[in-house]
Amino acid sequence: RLLDAGQTHPDLLAAALLHDVGKTRMRFSLPEKVLVVLVKALAPSAYWRWGGGPARGWRRPFAVSVQHPAWGAEMIAAAGGSPLVVDLVRRHADRLDGPPQTEADRLLLALQSVDDQS
C-alpha cells in the first residue's frame, strides 16, 4: 500500500514491515485481540489502565496491545535497526496532536494510514 501511494523511503518501508514485531514477545490469540479491540472502543480508560501494567494474568492481552510498540522498538534497536525505524515503530500507535512538524512525523502519518487500513 505504501508503494502504491508513492512512498519509497526505506526506513518507512522497514517500519511498515516490522511495526508489530513487539507482539511476538507474548502469545496474543484472536479472541484476546477481539476483546482488546472491544474494550478499547467501549472503555478506553480501562484499556489504557489495564495495558499499562505487567503483562500477566487477564491483563496480559491489554499489556501486549498497549506496550508492543515500545517492545518492538527495543527489539529493532537491539538488532541494529536505524534510529528512524526504531522511532517510527515506537510511535506507530501514537496520534499527532497537530500537523506533522518533522519528516519523521510525515512518515509516521503514512505508516499509520496504511496500518489503519489493515
FENHU-V891580 format. One line per field, one symbol per residue. ss: DSSP state (H for helix, E for strand, L for the rest). phi: phi as a letter, one per 30 degrees, with the letter a starting at -180 (. if undefined). Layout:
ss->???
phi->???
//
This chain:
ss->LLLLLLLLLHHHHHHHHHLLHHHHHLLLLHHHHHHHHHHHHHLHHHHHHHHLLLLLHHHHHHHHHHHHHHHHHHHHHHLLLLHHHHHHHHHLLLLLLLLLLLHHHHHHHHHHHHHHHL
phi->.ddddidbdddddddddceceddddbebddddddeddddddcbeddedddddcddbiddeddddddcddddddddddddjddeddeddddcdcdcddaddcbdddddddddddddddc
//
